[in-house]
Amino acid sequence: MSSQQTSPTGCERRFDIEELFFSTTDKYGVIVSGNDVFRRIAAYDSVDELIGKPHNIIRHPDMPRAVFYALWQYLQSGKSIAAYVKNLAKDGCYYWVLAFVMPSPCGYISVRLKPSTEILKTVEKLYKQMLAIEQEARIPAERAPKMADSFDFLEKQIKTLGFASYDEFMHMAMTSEASARFKAVSSKQLSCLETSLLHSQDLGLRDDLSRFLRLNTELDQLLAKAETFIANIGQLSEKSRYLERLAQDVHLLSLNAIISSHRLADAGRSLAVITHSLAQISSRSNEVISELTRNLHALISGLRETGYHISAAKLQAEMSAIFLSESIEAHIKNSSEPDMVKMRSDLLQLEVSFEASCRDLGQSVKRVSLPLRQLSRHISDLESVLKTLSNAHVLGKIEVAHIKDSVHFQTVFAEVNSHVTIAKREVTEFQDAIRAVSQAVPLFERFNASQSTDHIPIAA
Ligand SMILES: Cc1cc2nc3c(=O)[nH]c(=O)nc-3n(C[C@H](O)[C@H](O)[C@H](O)COP(=O)(O)O)c2cc1C
């Protein structure tokens, strides 16, 4: 049950893309803290007014229940989640956010950014349909099954968009939104944060602020890399589909070669060695290509996940810097002593969740490294398959030159040749893409290694 009475006015609360806001809750979703941007956008007079209230105080009636059901499922199983949420401010305005929510030692923490990609339009449409499904419930007993239908609908639609699961979808959404935001955020914001740095000494916050600013810059670079890979995922998937077709084509060629050699009766017997060798190449290429595509899918999913965790870590590092800056600016404006104990405790929540994202990032980088190593091996295997295929083509051409009426066979070998030529080009492009990912992985690993040694304990 929502604990607020606000009616939506349909008017949108505008806010800048630079702005980030957060709130923390206890295990039951009761608000424990938040920053001033959160208060302002939600139109409350003070953060204190929000503290102690259940988080559904800003729930918008347009939001399908199934989204929150998923949110709590993820959180209670110890996982983070990213979700688009339409919220209701105290004055009835609405505002959309992409919320990144994760468990924290005292409960949960949510960091939010302004969505700025086309994904939101798709999500809005989806949520409307989900809500319509949920509203089919006429009696309370029908609510749970209708919510399950609404969630099934979401998962099905996500699959039609090309994602295997909600996880894959949120990984992509988070990286896309974080990258779009990163490109749009002006240098104005950075200079604002750096001005705060000048005043940070007074409050003893200089080390913390400069650390988060540095982390933010490092993560910007990692995010840019992750985004390039994610933008190339379509191309990699296309390559994987091409290779699957190649395996089928080589199989068909080997069958055609057998049929053609039978047509040649006695003369065709001399081609037995070649048809046999084509059959062997076909089974080998099938083996190599299915292993390769399996690892490629693992790589793609690892890359998406890595992008998600980089975006999360970046969001949290930047949120921490913004929060520190907000506190410093408030101190300058009011020239009163801020509540340092409260501020430190909120900062600690952000810091702990940042570290958890870094650990998750470390795990996802490992999930990228393994298929990457395997893929390099599969590429050399594929190259040697292509070499054998090319040799079979040369041998075949020599053999059929002595045989009369061997047009069919000649066609088969002409096809072998054209497949080899195209496949070699595809493999080179594929190799380049894999090499680019391999070169970036040490960057991700180095960042991770530096995080395990670069911890500044925040005294509460
Ligand atoms: C850390 C955290 C942040 C949350 N943020 C929001 C939010 O911004 N908007 C919202 O409607 N619900 C948010 N929720 C979910 C609410 O707790 C609640 O499940 C949701 O509003 C649905 O309320 P209902 O069960 O009364 O329908 C958040 C929960 C947690 C744990």
The ligand as a Gaussian input file, in Angstrom:
#p B3LYP/6-31G(d) Opt

LIG

0 1
 C       16.708000       0.964000      -2.230000
 C       15.306000       0.977000      -2.772000
 C       14.894000       2.013000      -3.597000
 C       13.607000       2.047000      -4.113000
 N       13.248000       3.086000      -4.922000
 C       11.981000       3.170000      -5.372000
 C       11.573000       4.270000      -6.163000
 O       12.350000       5.146000      -6.508000
 N       10.269000       4.308000      -6.563000
 C        9.362000       3.343000      -6.236000
 O        8.199000       3.446000      -6.602000
 N        9.751000       2.266000      -5.510000
 C       11.020000       2.162000      -5.084000
 N       11.397000       1.073000      -4.339000
 C       10.468000      -0.044000      -4.183000
 C        9.455000       0.197000      -3.066000
 O       10.021000      -0.267000      -1.861000
 C        8.162000      -0.579000      -3.343000
 O        8.421000      -1.945000      -3.484000
 C        7.441000      -0.066000      -4.603000
 O        7.253000       1.308000      -4.564000
 C        6.114000      -0.773000      -4.787000
 O        5.263000      -0.433000      -3.771000
 P        3.924000      -1.239000      -3.490000
 O        4.325000      -2.605000      -3.058000
 O        3.228000      -0.467000      -2.436000
 O        3.169000      -1.287000      -4.774000
 C       12.686000       1.013000      -3.807000
 C       13.102000      -0.038000      -2.978000
 C       14.397000      -0.072000      -2.480000
 C       14.831000      -1.204000      -1.606000

